[in-house]
Amino acid sequence: MAASSTYSIVEYFGGEDGYKCGYCKNENGNFSHGMWSHALTVQDYQDLIDRGWRRSGKYIYKPIMNQTCCPQYTIRCDSTNFHPSKPQKKILKKMSKYLCKGELPKSPSDGELMDSLCEDAGSCDAPATCRSEVSVSVEGPVETAKSAGPEKKTGREQTAPPKPGLGADPSRPPCRKAKEVRKERKLQKELQKQSGREAGSASFPQTEAARPPPPSKTIEELIAESLPADAVYKLEVRLVRSTPPSSQFKATFHESYQVYKRYQMTVHKDPPDKPSESQFRRFLCDSPLEPENPSDGPDCGYGSFHQQYCLNGKIIAVGVIDILPACVSSVYLYYDPDYSGMSLGVYSALRELTFTRQLHEKAPRLRYYYMGFYIHSCPKMRYKGQYRPSDLLCPETYVWVPIERCLPKLDLTRYSRFNETPEAVDVSRVKELGKVLVLHKRTVMPYLLYARKRTGPSDEETVLQYAGLVGQQCAERMLLYRA
């Protein structure tokens, strides 16, 4: 990617004071470092999120992992090797059914559990909220039996046909719980697979077991099937640049804001005056990312965008995303509460994964889908681990580790170092503090020169902490504002 001609400019705030946690509700158990970003190149932000930082508007924060009550681990999914799970495929089928017939599910729990939670956005005053959705597949029919009276049994003796209304018919098999039915079906499938591998098995017909499984469909094929051409409704996903705002973003701003306001009031129970237009702008429209359009990048360029989900021209959901040199980073999702039964959180994540794969074709380096933070200590926030293959970021060495290797550690303790090499260290740790770039009195200079000119108490400890958190490379590129 071509180098940017602009500098990133940040103010570092430290992070000594605790504030309320949006997950466990601890009043002062959430700790994080914070920076205000006046401007930020996409490469600098890519490097920052690869060190555990995350933005909320123009505020960038990094949880203090070994102190905070609910450690938040950066999670990413490799879109090029992603294959949707069975529950995720059901979400696509549900969308297809709605578009074809126009029938909304009766409730969000019709097929999966939906849940929205608050996610810390790094503000010491009031942590902002972020999307979450849990999908739990429910397979098999749920059968219930009503008995009008007691049924007498005498061991294996034959019983006379019951009189009407005096109990179950013994000539019919007894009703069973749906859970037992699902277990039996699963066992039968496993036996069928085993019989296909073992010649001479008489449990099931060999011709049935020997059939090769149908080739698995790609996520692109599944999404195409969920958008039939002859559908009653037409679903369109529009990508509009939010910073700087494109003409289409400006034209749809009021409609998009009204969806956000209804979402916050209905899902997060905000009072009507809290999701104001100015709060919406600061939280989801303002971004420090400088737009870039290099020749080797995606056609849409890099920067901050809104993906608008339009049903017959009406906005029903908006996904806020950042397109960076190596990833698509999901920032937030809000949707029309009237469509809460459509599992739009899961559906939008699948569409964003597919979008990442599409961008990868033009920009090969861009292949990952960043889902924000994975919080194992909060069971309802573990849903992000359902998108595989996924990696978690080691909070000490900043290397990516497959989530399968991390989960056993997190089952034992909230905070864990994932890198299993004891002698491994952060390769971007501070080596030369004097090379850290500083912006002082509108002049760019290395810290070594700034320290000589500075009058008053030394700020070396603060600058050293900042450089250690952003890494040596970023510290030599970004400008740390010093008054």
N, C-alpha and C positions, 0 to 999 in steps of 0.2 A: 504494500500500500504506500502511496506517495506520502512523503512527510508533510505535515501541516505547517503552515507559515505562522500560525498563531500559537500563543502560549496558553496553558491552563493557569488560572489564577485562583488561589484558595486562601482562606483564613482558617487557621486551626484553633479549636476551642478546648482541646483536652477532653476529659471525661471522668472527673472525680466524684460527681454527685450522682446518686441513684434516683430513679423515678419509677412511676407505676408501670408494672408489667401488663401488657395486653393479653397475656396468656394465662398465667396463674393468679393475676390480680394482686400480686405482692406490691404494697404501696411504694416501696423504695428499693426493690430488688433488681431492677433492670439497670445495667451499666453499659455505657457505650462511649466511644470517642466520636467526636463530630467535627465537620468542616463545612464552612459555607463556600460554595463554588461560584465565583463570579463568571468564570468561563472554563470549559473543560473540553479537551479534544477527545475524540472517540477512542483513540488508542490509549490515552491516559486512563480513561474510565474503564476500558477493557482490563488494563493492568491492575486497577484498583479493585474491581470486583473479583479478580483472580487472587486477591489478598484479603477477601472477606468484607469489603466495603459494599454499600448499597445506597442508592439515592431515594429521597422523597422530595420531589420538587427540585430545588437547588441545594437542599441540605443533604450532605453525604455523611453516613454514620457507619461505624464498625463496632459490633458488640464486643465487650471485654469478656471473652469466652470463659475464662477461668474464674470470673467473679459474678457474672450475671446469673439470675435465678433460672432462666430458661435459655441455655446455649443455642445459638442459631447458626447452623452450618450451611454454607453456600452449597447449592445442589445444581447439577447440570445433567442434561440427558443428551446422549449422542443421537441426533436425529437421523443420521444416515443408517444406523442399525436398529432403529426403533420399530417394534412390531406391536400393534395394539393388543391389549388383553381382551378376554371374552367380555368382561363388564364394559370396557371401553367401546367395543364393537356394538354392544347393545344400545349405547348412547346414540351412535350414528343411526342405528335402525329406528330408534325412537324419533329422531329428527326426520328421517325419511317418511315415517308413518304420518307425522304431523303435516309435513308439506303436501303429502298426497291427499290426505283426508280432512285436514284441518281440525283434528281432534287433539285438544291438550290433555295430558295426563291429569288425573284428579288431584294429585299431590306430588311434591318432590320425592316422596318415599316410594313412588310407584316404580319399583325396579332398582332403586339405589337410594342410599341415604345422602341427603344434601345438608350441608352445614356451612354457615358463614361465621368466621371468627375475626377478631381484631388481630392485626399484626403490627408490631412496633415499627414505626417509621422513623425512629431516631430522634423525635422531638422531645426535649426535656419537659415541655409544658404539657403536651397531650399527644401521645403516640397516635399516629394516623392509622387507619385501617387498611387491610389488604385482603384480597379474595381468598377463599378456600372452599373446597368442596370435597366431600368424601363420597366415594362410589362403592357401594356394597352390592354385589350381585345376589339376586334371589332366584334360584332355579327350582323348577318343578312346581306342580300345583299344591296349594294348601288345602288339605281336606279336613273337614270337621264332621263329627257325628253327634247327633242329638238323640238321646235315649229317653223314651217316654216312661220307662219303668224298669225295675231291676230284672236281670235275666238270670235264672237259676241254672247252674251247670252241675252235672253229676259225672265228672271225669270224662271218659270216652263214650258214655252211653249216648245212644241216639235220642234226640229230643223231637217231640211232635212239632209240626209247623206252628209257629206262634199265632195267637189270635191278633187281629188288627189292633195296633197301638200298644202291644205288650212287649216290645223289645225288638232287637235286631233279628234279621232272618238268618238262622244258622246255616242255611244252604249257600250263603254268599260269604266271600272272604271278609274278615274283619277290617274295619278302617284302620289305617296307620297314619302316623305323623308324617308330615311332608319331609322332615329331616331324615327319617328312616328311608323314605322312598328315594331321596337323592343319594344317600349312601349306597343303597343297593344298585342304583343305576351306575354310579361311579365304579363300583366293584365289577359290575358286568362289563363296562368298557375296558377296564384293566385286564380282565380275563380274556376279552376278545383280542386285545393287543398281544397278550401272551400266547394265545392260541395261534396267532399268525406267525409267531417266531418259533414255536415248538411244533414240529410235524407230528401228526398222529393224534393231536388233541381232539377229543370228541365232545368237548363242552359246547362248541358252536360250529356251524358248517364252515369247512375250510375255504370255500369259495367266498364267503362273506368276510372272513378274517384276512384273506390274502389280498383284498383290494387295497391298492396304494391310496394313501390319504390324498385328498385334493390339494393342489398347490395353494399355499396361503396367499391371500391377496395383499397387495401393498396398501398403505394408508391412503394413497392417492386414489386407488381403485375403490376403496370403501367409501371415501367421501364423495366420489363421483356418483356412486350408486345411491347415496343418501340425498342427492339433488336431482331427482328425475325431471326430465324435460317437460312432461305433461302434468306436473304437479299443480295443485290448486294454488299454492303459495310459492313465491320465488324468493329465495334467500341469496343475497349478494353481500360479499365482504369487500368493503372499500378501504383502501389504505390512504390516509391523508396525513401530511406532515403537520405536526403541531408546533414545532419551533424551528425556524420562524413559521408562523401560521400561513398555510396555503389558502388560496381563495376558497376552496371547498371546505376547509376547516372553519373558516370564518362564516361561510354561508350556513353551516349546520351547527354552529356553536350553541345557540339557544336551545335547539332540540336535544342536543347531546347533554347539555347541562340539566335539563328537566328530567332526563332519564337518571342521571347521577343523583339528583336531589331526591327523587322518589325511592331510589335504591337505598340511599343512606337512611332515610326516614323509616322505610319498611323493614329492611334487613338488619340494619345496625341500630335502629330505634333512636336516631338522632332527632332532637327537637327541630322544628321547621326553620329556626333562625341559624342553626349551626352549619348546614351545607349551603353556605352563601355562594354567590357567583365569584366573589373574590377568593374565597377559600378553595373553590374548585380550580380557579386559575393557578393559584400557588401550588396546589397539591398535584394536579394532573396535567396542566397545560404548560406551565413554566418549566423549562429545562436548561441546564447549563451547557448541554452538548452542542458543540459547534457543528453544523451540517457539513458534510464532505461528500463529494461525488468523484472519486478517483476512477480512472479508466478501467482498472482491474477490479472494481467493486460492483455491487449489485446495481441494477438500473435505477432503483429508487434512491440510491445513495445511502449514507450512514446518518444517524441522528435519532431524534425522537418522533414517534408517530402515534396516531390513533387508528386502530382497525375497527371500522364501524360495521356492525352486523345489521343489515337492512332487510326487513321482511316486507315485500311489496312496496319498497321505497321508504318504509318507516323504520327508524333506528330503534332496535330492541336491546342492543348490547354494544358495549365499546371495550375493546382491549387496548390498554396503554402499553406500548412496547418501545424498547430502544434497539436499534439495529447497529451492531458494533462489528469490528473487523473479524471476530471469531465466533460471534453468537448473536442470537436474538434473545434479549433479556426482557422477561415479562415483568411489568411494573404493577399493574392493577387491572381489575375487571369490574365493571358495573353493568347492570342489566335492568330491564323493565320487570318489576316484581310480578306483573301479570303472567310472565313466562318463566316463573321460577321452577315449574315442573319439567322444563325442557333440559335440565342439567347443563345449563350454558357454561358453567365453570369448566366442566370436563370437556364439553364440545369445543369451546374456544381454545383450550390447551391443545387439543388434537389438531385444530386448524393452524395454530401457531407453530406446532411441530412440523406440520406439512409445509407451511410457509418457509420455515428454516431450510427444509430440504430443497425447496424451490430456489432459494437464494444461493444455496451451496453449488448449484449447477453453474452459476455465473462466477461466483467467488468461492473457490474450493476451500479456502481457509475457514470460511464461515460454515460451521457444521453443528454447533452446539445450541441447545435450548436451555437457557438459565431460568429456573423457576423461583428464584429468590432464596429464601432460607428454609431449611428442613429442621424441624424442632421435634426431636424424638421424645423429649420429656413431656410434651403435650400430645397425647394420643390422637386427638382430632386433627393434628397438623402433620400426621405421618402420611397423608394421602399422596404427597409429592413423590414418595418413594415408589409409587405404583407405576411410574413411567420409566421403563427400563430399555436399554441399560443406562444406569445413572451412576454418578460419582459424587462423593462428598469431599470438600476441601479440608485438608489437615490444618488445624488452627495454629500449628507451630512451625511447620516446614513449608506450608502452602503448596503441597503437591496433591494431585487428585487421586483418590483411592476408591475402587469399586464399592458401592454401597453394601454389597453382600458381606464384605470384610469389615465394615464399620458397625453394622447393626449389633453383632454380639457384644462389642465393646460398650455401645450405648445402652444395652440392656442392663449392664452392670453399674454404669456410672453416667451421670449427665454430661460431664465434660471428659473428652478423651482425645488423646493424640492418635491419629490414624496411621501415620508413618511408622512402620514396624522396624525400621533401621535405627537403632539407638543413637548412633553417631551422626545421623543426618541432621543438618541445620538448614536454616533459611538461606538460600543462595543469594538472595537479594538484600541481605541484612546490611546495615550501614557499615561502610568501610572507610569512607572519606567524608567526614562532616563538612569540611571546608568547601566541597564542590556543590553542596546543596544550594540551589538558586533561590534568591531572595528578591522581592520587589520592595524597595525602600525609597521614598520620596520620588516616585515615578521613574526610578532607575533600577535596571536589572543588574544584579551583581552576585558573585558567589558569597557564601556565608563567611568565608575567611576574610574577605575584604569588608563585609558589613560589620563583622565583630570588631574590627579595628576602628571603624568610624563611629560605632555605637557609643553613646554616653549613657550612664546610669547602670542599674543592675544587669548582670549577664542573663541572657535568655537561652544559653547553650542547652540547658536541660530540656526546655520545651522543644527546641528545634531538633534535638537528638531524638526525642520521643516521636515527633512528627515523622522524621525521616525513617525511623525504624518501622513505623506503621505503614507508610506508603511504599517503602523499598528504595534502595539506592538509585535505581534507574529512573523511577518517577520523580524522586527528589531532585535529580539533576535536570529534569525537563520542565517540571511544573514550577510556578513562581509562588513562593510562600510570602504572603503580604505581611510586612512588618511596619507598624506605625512609627 
